[in-house]
Structures are given as structure tokens and as C-alpha cells.
Amino acid sequence: MGVKHGREYELILKELTDAVGRIPDSYLFFEMEEEEWERLESAERAEVQEALAEDLFYALGEESVITVGSGVIIHDRNRYRIDILIGEEELTFVSLV
């Protein structure tokens, strides 16, 4: 089902893709090894990150907190956004409205 949103899905997906791309070990979500990730070309990495963003968008409709490598993705229902954190530090967020 995904999260409730008022913005166009394509814009949210692009921003979420960019955001998860900032997590240095986001490939761990797909149980990839670092060597596998390093062998991918940049276009292939972009595809993997977009697939991750899509998976997260829909999974956050069911679970509000998901670990992605060293990052944490949080659906903040009260502020209508998706927060992306590494440790205690907010890396970025994606507005849903």
C-alpha cells in the first residue's frame, strides 16, 4: 500500500532514491557484499537504489522504522515525511506533502 502522500509519487521516489544513495552501505539491505556493489556500474547502482526506495516506500506503510545498512529510515506520520538517519544524525528527509 505504501505511505499516504500528497505529492506526486515520482517526485517522492526520486528524492527517496537520492536519500538512500547517501547511506554508504545501503546495499546491505539486499544482502549484497561490498565487492558485489563495487562491481556494479553506476547505472546499475542507480537501479538498485531506486528499487530500494520503492521497497521502502511500500514497506513504510506497514512498519514505521526500517534499518538500511548503517542508516535508519523512519516514517514520521505526524510530520508527513520520511526521515533518513545515520546513527543519531539526521541525514535528510523526504516530504510527503
C-alpha positions in Angstrom: 0.0 0.0 0.0 2.8 2.5 0.8 2.6 5.6 2.9 -0.1 8.3 2.5 1.2 11.2 0.4 0.0 14.4 -1.2 3.0 15.0 -3.5 3.5 13.2 -6.8 4.9 9.7 -6.3 7.6 10.2 -8.9 9.0 13.2 -7.0 8.9 11.4 -3.7 10.6 8.4 -5.3 13.4 10.5 -6.8 14.1 12.2 -3.5 14.0 9.0 -1.6 16.3 7.3 -4.1 18.8 10.2 -3.7 18.5 10.0 0.1 19.1 6.3 0.4 22.0 6.7 -2.0 23.7 8.8 0.7 23.8 5.8 3.0 27.3 4.4 2.2 26.3 0.8 2.8 22.7 0.8 1.7 23.5 -2.3 -0.5 23.4 -4.4 2.7 19.6 -4.1 2.6 19.7 -6.5 -0.4 22.3 -8.7 1.4 25.0 -7.7 -1.1 28.6 -7.9 -0.3 30.7 -4.7 -0.7 32.6 -6.4 -3.6 29.4 -7.1 -5.4 28.4 -3.5 -5.0 31.7 -2.2 -6.2 31.5 -4.3 -9.4 28.2 -2.7 -10.4 28.4 0.2 -12.9 26.9 3.5 -11.9 23.7 2.9 -13.9 23.2 -0.5 -12.2 23.8 1.1 -8.8 21.1 3.7 -9.6 18.7 0.9 -10.5 19.4 -0.9 -7.2 18.9 2.3 -5.2 15.6 3.1 -7.0 14.4 -0.4 -6.3 15.4 0.1 -2.6 13.5 3.4 -2.5 10.4 1.7 -3.9 10.6 -1.1 -1.5 11.0 1.3 1.4 8.1 3.5 0.3 5.7 0.5 0.4 7.2 -1.2 3.5 6.9 2.0 5.5 3.2 1.8 5.1 3.4 -1.3 7.4 6.5 -0.6 9.5 7.5 2.9 10.6 11.2 2.1 11.2 13.4 0.1 8.8 17.2 -0.4 9.0 19.2 0.0 5.8 22.8 -0.7 6.3 24.2 1.8 8.8 21.1 4.0 8.3 17.6 4.1 9.6 14.5 5.1 7.6 11.6 6.4 9.7 8.1 7.2 8.5 7.1 10.2 10.6 3.3 10.2 10.3 2.9 13.3 12.4 5.1 15.5 10.2 4.2 13.7 6.9 7.7 12.9 6.0 10.3 10.1 5.8 13.4 10.7 7.8 16.8 9.2 6.9 19.3 8.9 9.7 22.8 7.6 10.2 23.3 7.0 13.9 21.7 9.9 15.8 22.3 12.3 13.0 19.6 13.2 10.6 21.0 12.8 7.1 18.0 14.2 5.2 14.2 13.8 4.9 11.6 13.4 2.2 8.4 15.4 2.5 5.2 13.5 1.7 3.0 16.6 1.3 
